[in-house]
């Protein structure tokens, strides 16, 4: 590329005509370089641009139809849930039957299975419901939160016929503080420990549940009572507990005096 020469004390400055000539030469060199590049690589560049445009157009078309399909699936699930709220589980199950295939989104497919499992339970078919929950839990495309929920539901309906060790094995990773299903899974695992004769483990888990403020108060109260039966003190703040129970300050002394001390195991 031509450059305008710099001046020095010994070199006279170029005239106006020279500067114009140098610029014209520089532009000509640029044009020649661009022409040479396009002559050698123009077809490739054009092909790449066309391929990019085609890919973008194809993606936009696919995205449009995919979005339409997701909206249709969502509407189907919502309609089925409306039917279930009206206790028309049979119609709800039939409504989502078309969402069980691989062409449905993972979320819609899982929702369809949950609805059909609820319909099966309503009809007294625990075997079918259990099978649907197992399908949800075993589907790697299903969101993990829904797979975990399916595990809890499957164990809950089969708890009476399962071995305590199987209950613990299936839900022990969910029965930990901080897990979204700590309450449901924790109660099932704690009861399994109790049935297996592991009173210490059951009491410990019940105590942890009773102290978890993220759990519903009804569940915490039930866990607190069970922990007390196991000889585990699950009360952290007596005053707060009395306040939560609606006991006034005048009654605190009498309640505290009447409260039996937890027995050591």
C-alpha positions, 0 to 999 in steps of 0.5 A: 500500500502506498504511503504519503512520505514524511518530510524532513528538513532536508526533504522538501514537502510534496506539492498538492499535485503530488499528494493527490497523485499518491492518494490515487495510487493508494486507492488503486492499489487497494482496489487491485488487492480487493479484486485479487482477493475476490478473484481467488476467494470470492466464490468461497466467501459468497458460498459462506454468506449464502450458507449462513443466510440459509442456516439463519432462515432455517433456524428461524423457521424451525424456532417458529414451528417449535414455539408453536408446538410448545404452546400447543403442548402447554395448552393441552397440559393446562386443559388436562389440569383443569379437568383434573381439578374438576375430578374428571381424571379420566378425561384429563388422562385421555387429553394428554395421551398424545404427549407421551411420545418422543415428539413431545417436549420432556417437560410436557411428557413428564406432566402428561405422565404425572396426570395419568398417574394421578388418574390411575391412583384415582381409579385405584390402579396403584400398579399403573401409577407406580409404573408411570412414576418410574418412567418419569424417574428413569427418563434422562431428558426429564428435568431433575426436579421432576424426576426426584418428585416422581421418586418420592411419589412412587415410594409414597404409594408403595411404602407399605409394601416396600422394605425399609432398606429399599425406601432409605436407598431410594430417597436418602439423597433427597432426605437432607436439609436444603433439598427441595423434597427434604420434607416429603422424603425425610418423613418417609426415610425417617419412618423407614428407619423407625420400622427397621428399628433404627430409632436413633437415625429416625429421631435425628432425622425428625429433629432436623426436619422440626428445625427446618424453617423452610418446611410447613409448620404442620410437618415441623410440628409432627416431626417435633412430636416424633423426635420427642418420642424418640427421646431427641430434644428438637426444640431450639427456642422454647419461647419462639415455639410457644409464640408460634403455637399461640401461647401467651406470655402469661401461659408460658410459665405454666406450659414450661412447667407442664412440659415433660423433659425429653428422656435420654435414649 
